[in-house]
């Protein structure tokens, strides 16, 4: 079969077939009397093999090795192709993400594009100072897209940079609460902690709603940060979690302070006092926990809390009784 017919049947151009021949990938089995290349059925089968391997992403050099090296193992090549493809996809995905973020920044001109690129690169710098400057500069003429700020905040380990990123997120506009809430589902505890810390510094009703949802999170650290943030916002839904924190001795001082803030509302004060008294009556509450609960009662106004302290001043546990008596004296002095 002559080269023109082979090109028509295989879909490989005559020029490419000549290129394959120059690389010794295909060698026509014969020549006609006029000197034209003549391909056998075996030659055509090899051409189809070459095209099949090209479709997998192999270079022509790799194809020649695959077809001619008797010791060649396809599995090794396929594994290498999988690795190369994954690396290529990761690189292309990273590029696509960067392009989308630049587009989201909506730069007015090329100067804006260059500024956005510089900020995005700085957020990924190995230098903590550079990352912090980028975070502080992100609220400007060319703001960094919120997705980039959230990604940086969830991965940041330097406390100063993390604080700057949370500051920037609080001024980034819409979108941050939902993205940070996704971070609460991370399998990495540190990422979940950064997500809830960032949520706690976001203003607005959506952030508050996400924090309320976090009160039911299986991670006790996430629940604690959410409860403290909600307490500062005056959200009574945080009361049970704050009391749990006092019992467990986990950020109990902060939790007691949050309860005191919430107790400025009379109805909430009664709810808090009742919750603290109920936990004091729990037989499983150990002496240190009962002492912390008594101390928390001191910051709660109203008769329920005062009555509980009077009762505790006669507690069989001397340490608890002395603590309650002292707290009652402080209340009377006020």
Long-range contacts (C-beta under 8 A, 24 or more apart in sequence): 1-38, 1-39, 1-40, 1-44, 2-32, 2-36, 2-37, 2-38, 2-39, 3-28, 3-36, 3-37, 3-39, 6-39, 6-43, 6-44, 6-47, 9-44, 10-44, 10-47, 10-48, 10-51, 11-51, 12-47, 12-51, 17-47, 20-47, 20-50, 20-60, 23-60, 23-64, 24-64, 25-50, 25-60, 25-63, 25-64, 25-67, 26-50, 56-81, 57-81, 57-84, 57-85, 100-145, 100-147, 101-144, 101-145, 101-147, 101-148, 104-145, 104-147, 105-142, 105-143, 105-144, 105-145, 107-142, 112-141, 112-142, 115-141, 115-142, 116-142, 116-144, 119-144, 120-144, 120-148, 123-148, 123-149, 123-152, 124-152, 128-158, 128-160, 128-161, 131-156, 131-158, 131-161, 131-164, 132-158, 132-160, 132-161, 132-164, 135-161, 135-164, 135-165, 135-167, 135-168, 136-164, 136-167, 136-168, 138-168, 138-172, 139-168, 139-171, 139-172, 143-172, 144-168, 144-172, 146-172, 146-173, 146-174, 146-175, 146-176, 146-179, 147-175, 147-179, 149-176, 150-176, 150-179, 150-180, 150-183, 150-198, 153-180, 153-194, 153-195, 153-198, 154-180, 154-183, 154-186, 154-191, 154-194, 154-195, 154-198, 155-191, 155-194, 156-194, 157-190, 162-194, 162-197, 165-198, 166-197, 166-198, 166-201, 167-201, 169-198, 169-201, 169-202, 170-201, 170-202, 170-203, 176-202, 176-207, 177-202, 177-204, 177-206, 177-207, 177-209, 177-210, 178-206, 178-210, 180-210, 181-210, 181-213, 181-214, 184-214, 184-217, 184-219, 184-222, 189-219, 189-221, 192-217, 192-219, 192-221, 192-222, 193-221, 193-222, 193-225, 195-222, 196-221, 196-222, 196-225, 196-226, 196-229, 197-225, 199-226, 199-229, 200-225, 200-226, 200-228, 200-229, 208-233, 208-235, 211-235, 212-237, 215-241, 220-248, 220-250, 224-250, 224-251, 224-255, 227-255, 227-258, 228-254, 228-255, 228-258, 231-255, 231-258, 231-259, 231-261, 231-262, 232-258, 232-261, 234-261, 234-262, 234-264, 234-265, 235-262, 236-262, 236-265, 236-268, 236-271, 238-262, 239-268, 239-271, 239-272, 239-275, 240-275, 243-272, 243-275, 243-276, 243-279, 243-293, 243-296, 246-276, 246-289, 246-292, 246-293, 246-296, 247-279, 247-285, 247-289, 247-292, 247-293, 248-289, 249-288, 249-289, 249-292, 252-292, 252-296, 255-296, 256-292, 256-295, 256-296, 256-299, 257-299, 259-296, 259-299, 259-300, 260-299, 260-300, 263-299, 263-300, 263-301, 263-302, 266-301, 266-302, 269-300, 269-301, 269-302, 269-305, 270-302, 270-304, 272-300, 272-305, 273-297, 273-300, 273-302, 273-304, 273-305, 273-308, 274-304, 276-300, 276-305, 276-308, 277-304, 277-308, 280-308, 280-312, 287-317, 287-319, 287-320, 290-315, 290-317, 290-320, 291-319, 291-320, 291-323, 294-320, 294-323, 294-324, 294-327, 295-323, 295-327, 297-324, 297-327, 298-327, 298-330, 298-331, 306-331
